[in-house]
Amino acid sequence: MEKSSNAIEQQMEIRELVSQIAKERLAPLASENDRSGTFPEEAIRVLGEAGLPGLIISEAYGGVGEVRSTFAAVVQELAKGCASTALIYTSHSVVAKAIEIAGSDALREKWLPEMLRCRALGAFAVHERDSGSNSGAIATKAVRNGGSYIVNGSKFFITSGGEADVYLVLVRTDPAKGSQGLSALLIEKNAPGLSFGRVEDKMGLRSTSSREMFFSDCRVPAENLIGAEGEGQQVLGKSVVGWGFYGAAAISVGVAKAALEIAVRHAKERVIAGQPIGTHHAVQFMISKMMLGSESAEAYLEACAAKADASPESAALHGFKAKLFASEMALEVTDKAIQVLGGHGYCRDYVVERLFRDARGLTLHFKTSEWLRQDVARAALGL
Ligand SMILES: Cc1cc2nc3c(=O)[nH]c(=O)nc-3n(C[C@H](O)[C@H](O)[C@H](O)COP(=O)(O)OP(=O)(O)OC[C@H]3O[C@@H](n4cnc5c(N)ncnc54)[C@H](O)[C@@H]3O)c2cc1C
């Protein structure tokens, strides 16, 4: 289905606005926040003021109701300024999406108006120390007790951990039913029995406040169930998976394009023995490889997003493909960018070093590349 020219114009306008915000408000803070591992509160406030958290929320709930390709375009622009902020924004957006599509009216009324202005921040918590990328292997339990669930267990590596106000948590409500026994609970930061571990000292994406979460007889009101009991995977499938992987792929594209821009500028400005290094074929080959890599990942992401928007039941598979391709490409492109900058690129004062470290995490988060390759191959083989 072709987009109407109005829709295309609207996407271009939104993208232009976000690009300006990223350049003027996010990029100047990104390196310092990376060094100190500071959560980018100021950047999140700016996104809230610009109304960006409502981008993928339908108009009925105060959002803009945009499609995945616009979401991907926005996340790309954010990531060019600060990949950590783009990841925090992606996590927040998909939690709001889950509340929109499967939360009760009371939860929508309570959370969406605040989340759409970033006055309340959301995060999702699926991964556990012993589950890896396999959400079906989680062990955190939630047992119904009158009007509450009592939650016990832990979650690991949660973006915005300890900073977010509300967490979409995958729990096991029926141990006998395998993946049919999983449910999604919305758990508030100050829920009794919830505590947080230290901020992980990561190689990249250092401003995202990755923390462990501990649930010790954590009492959660039963009305905080998102979707029905046993529908946890479906809820995640329509939010964290069905939208989040497009955000994750877009972060990779944004990081790669930022690295390319810096490499091109450097190749024109760096003069050795009277010759800009960009006049050498060896450097040109690297630049052309970087350009084709980032542009083909962007085009592939756009194509995958368009297919998912046209048939949402295919969103997971197309999202896996886009994220796999874009994250592997971002790693290659940022690596080459360091090569183009030579020793300068290896120093912390030059942004490509941060982009490379950020890109390294992008083949790991959501689902690792190994899992994604298997998912894609299994779909092709009909397994
Ligand atoms: C920056 C970042 C942000 C994150 N944010 C969040 C978040 O907000 N919420 C959340 O829930 N989680 C989050 N995670 C966790 C993320 O989902 C996991 O790190 C990821 O799923 C991999 O799990 P693991 O780290 O335990 O690796 P492991 O599962 O220990 O994997 C180690 C290696 O073994 C491979 N491997 C494992 N099992 C298989 C298999 N069956 N077949 C083939 N290869 C296999 C993996 O591909 C990998 O190479 C985040 C992670 C990162 C890095």
The ligand as an SDF file (V2000), in Angstrom:
LIG
                    3D

 53 58  0  0  0  0  0  0  0  0999 V2000
   22.4560   -2.6480   25.9930 C   0  0  0  0  0  0  0  0  0  0  0  0
   21.4800   -3.6740   26.4620 C   0  0  0  0  0  0  0  0  0  0  0  0
   20.2150   -3.2830   26.8460 C   0  0  0  0  0  0  0  0  0  0  0  0
   19.2960   -4.2460   27.3080 C   0  0  0  0  0  0  0  0  0  0  0  0
   18.0460   -3.8370   27.7160 N   0  0  0  0  0  0  0  0  0  0  0  0
   17.1500   -4.7540   28.1510 C   0  0  0  0  0  0  0  0  0  0  0  0
   15.8320   -4.3610   28.6020 C   0  0  0  0  0  0  0  0  0  0  0  0
   15.5040   -3.1670   28.6310 O   0  0  0  0  0  0  0  0  0  0  0  0
   14.9690   -5.3160   29.0150 N   0  0  0  0  0  0  0  0  0  0  0  0
   15.3080   -6.6490   28.9890 C   0  0  0  0  0  0  0  0  0  0  0  0
   14.4640   -7.4680   29.3380 O   0  0  0  0  0  0  0  0  0  0  0  0
   16.5430   -7.0460   28.5870 N   0  0  0  0  0  0  0  0  0  0  0  0
   17.4670   -6.1360   28.1740 C   0  0  0  0  0  0  0  0  0  0  0  0
   18.7290   -6.5510   27.7660 N   0  0  0  0  0  0  0  0  0  0  0  0
   19.0860   -7.9560   27.8840 C   0  0  0  0  0  0  0  0  0  0  0  0
   19.1800   -8.6230   26.5380 C   0  0  0  0  0  0  0  0  0  0  0  0
   17.8940   -8.9730   26.0920 O   0  0  0  0  0  0  0  0  0  0  0  0
   20.0930   -9.8360   26.7080 C   0  0  0  0  0  0  0  0  0  0  0  0
   21.4000   -9.3670   26.9840 O   0  0  0  0  0  0  0  0  0  0  0  0
   20.1280  -10.6900   25.4870 C   0  0  0  0  0  0  0  0  0  0  0  0
   18.8880  -11.2890   25.3090 O   0  0  0  0  0  0  0  0  0  0  0  0
   21.2110  -11.7810   25.5630 C   0  0  0  0  0  0  0  0  0  0  0  0
   21.1390  -12.4920   26.7670 O   0  0  0  0  0  0  0  0  0  0  0  0
   22.4780  -12.7410   27.6300 P   0  0  0  0  0  0  0  0  0  0  0  0
   23.1310  -11.4050   27.7860 O   0  0  0  0  0  0  0  0  0  0  0  0
   22.0500  -13.4360   28.8770 O   0  0  0  0  0  0  0  0  0  0  0  0
   23.3940  -13.6330   26.7380 O   0  0  0  0  0  0  0  0  0  0  0  0
   23.4470  -15.2520   26.7040 P   0  0  0  0  0  0  0  0  0  0  0  0
   22.0530  -15.7750   26.5570 O   0  0  0  0  0  0  0  0  0  0  0  0
   24.2480  -15.7170   27.8570 O   0  0  0  0  0  0  0  0  0  0  0  0
   24.2170  -15.5210   25.3620 O   0  0  0  0  0  0  0  0  0  0  0  0
   25.6460  -15.6840   25.2710 C   0  0  0  0  0  0  0  0  0  0  0  0
   25.9870  -16.1330   23.8730 C   0  0  0  0  0  0  0  0  0  0  0  0
   25.4180  -17.4180   23.6090 O   0  0  0  0  0  0  0  0  0  0  0  0
   24.5840  -17.3620   22.4600 C   0  0  0  0  0  0  0  0  0  0  0  0
   23.4420  -18.2560   22.6550 N   0  0  0  0  0  0  0  0  0  0  0  0
   22.7340  -18.4440   23.7880 C   0  0  0  0  0  0  0  0  0  0  0  0
   21.7340  -19.3200   23.5980 N   0  0  0  0  0  0  0  0  0  0  0  0
   21.8040  -19.6940   22.3020 C   0  0  0  0  0  0  0  0  0  0  0  0
   21.0470  -20.5860   21.4830 C   0  0  0  0  0  0  0  0  0  0  0  0
   20.0090  -21.2610   21.9400 N   0  0  0  0  0  0  0  0  0  0  0  0
   21.4120  -20.6960   20.1940 N   0  0  0  0  0  0  0  0  0  0  0  0
   22.4630  -19.9990   19.6870 C   0  0  0  0  0  0  0  0  0  0  0  0
   23.2200  -19.1600   20.4110 N   0  0  0  0  0  0  0  0  0  0  0  0
   22.8980  -19.0050   21.7020 C   0  0  0  0  0  0  0  0  0  0  0  0
   24.1560  -15.9050   22.3640 C   0  0  0  0  0  0  0  0  0  0  0  0
   23.7480  -15.5540   21.0530 O   0  0  0  0  0  0  0  0  0  0  0  0
   25.4360  -15.2020   22.7880 C   0  0  0  0  0  0  0  0  0  0  0  0
   26.3270  -15.1330   21.7210 O   0  0  0  0  0  0  0  0  0  0  0  0
   19.6570   -5.6070   27.3290 C   0  0  0  0  0  0  0  0  0  0  0  0
   20.9350   -5.9800   26.8880 C   0  0  0  0  0  0  0  0  0  0  0  0
   21.8410   -5.0460   26.4750 C   0  0  0  0  0  0  0  0  0  0  0  0
   23.2080   -5.4930   26.0240 C   0  0  0  0  0  0  0  0  0  0  0  0
  1  2  1  0
  2  3  1  0
  2 52  2  0
  3  4  2  0
  4  5  1  0
  4 50  1  0
  5  6  2  0
  6  7  1  0
  6 13  1  0
  7  8  2  0
  7  9  1  0
  9 10  1  0
 10 11  2  0
 10 12  1  0
 12 13  2  0
 13 14  1  0
 14 15  1  0
 14 50  1  0
 15 16  1  0
 16 17  1  0
 16 18  1  0
 18 19  1  0
 18 20  1  0
 20 21  1  0
 20 22  1  0
 22 23  1  0
 23 24  1  0
 24 25  2  0
 24 26  1  0
 24 27  1  0
 27 28  1  0
 28 29  2  0
 28 30  1  0
 28 31  1  0
 31 32  1  0
 32 33  1  0
 33 34  1  0
 33 48  1  0
 34 35  1  0
 35 36  1  0
 35 46  1  0
 36 37  1  0
 36 45  1  0
 37 38  2  0
 38 39  1  0
 39 40  1  0
 39 45  2  0
 40 41  1  0
 40 42  2  0
 42 43  1  0
 43 44  2  0
 44 45  1  0
 46 47  1  0
 46 48  1  0
 48 49  1  0
 50 51  2  0
 51 52  1  0
 52 53  1  0
M  END
$$$$
